[in-house]
Amino acid sequence: MSIIAWIILGLIAGFIASKIVNKTGEGFFLDIALGVIGAIVGGFLFSLIGHQGVTGLNLWSLFVSVIGAVVVLLIYRAVVKA
């Protein structure tokens, strides 16, 4: 997957995860960072349970990335809040 696709997927996943967790976005660049990190985390988590991780710019990858970004965002908010 190209770097542009990772950024697009990260932006969308980070934005959706921010809306799920706290109803507001975290900001453009933080949404991208959380989404890209979430895609990596989501891919790792899904591979642990025997499913495919991020496979490209498609709906399955978006789903995996959003799940991972929600996990990353919850951890981020717990650390920043503390």
Secondary structure, DSSP 8 states (H G I E B T S, - for coil): --HHHHHHHHHHHHHHHHHHHHSS---HHHHHHHHHHHHHHHHHHHHHTT-----SSSHHHHHHHHHHHHHHHHHHHHHHH-
